């Protein structure tokens, strides 16, 4: 059982944080978003996982292109 928790902690710590960022934007809990991705993956036979990877890739590109500026004078 400890191996399961260590694996879960690893994925939560080093993951893309896609579910957390979607949940923050929608004002929901991240757990609900994760469970929704799991259900979509089982129902559509893998489409949910592909959607998750696409969103992770898109958020990574967006973070590289757009940077948050703290002030107007940071141009």
N, C-alpha and C positions, 0 to 999 in steps of 0.2 A: 504494500500500500504506500510505503514511503517513496518508492520509485515513481509511482504515479504522481504524487504530489511534487516531487522534484522535477519531473517532466512538465507538469502543468505550470510550475513556477518559471521554468526556463522559457516556455512559449509566451507566457504573459510578460516577462521581463524583456525578451528580445524580439517580440513580435512587431508587426507593422503598426499596431494600435489603430487599425481601421475601424473596428467596432466601437472603440472608445471615442474616436473623433466623430463618427456618425451619430453616436448617442449624444454627445455634447451639442452637436449642431441641432438635433431634433428635440433635445430636452428630455431624453429618455434615459433609462438605465442601460449600461453596457451589456449587462447579462441578458436582457430582453433581445437586444440586437444580435448577440452571439447565438442565442437559441433560435432566433429566426433564420439566421444563416445556416444553422445545422438542419433545420426542418426543410428549408428550400433545397439544400444539397441532397437530402434523401428523397424528396418528392420528385425532383427533376433529374435525378441520376447524375449529379456532378455539376450541374449548371451553377449552383450556388457557390461552389468552390471556385469555379472559373470567374464568376462575378466578383468574389472576394479578392482574388488575385488582380483582376483588372482595376478595382478601386484602389488597392494598395499601390499599384504601379502609378495610377493617375495622381494620387495624393503625393507620392514621392516626387514626381515631376513638378507638380504645382509648388511644393515646398522649395524645390531647387530654383524655380523661375521667380516666384514671388517671395520677397523677404519683407518682414514687418519692420517698418521704420518707427522709431520712438519719437521723432520730432520732424518738423517740416524742414529743418536745416540739415538733415542727414542725406541730402541728395548728393 
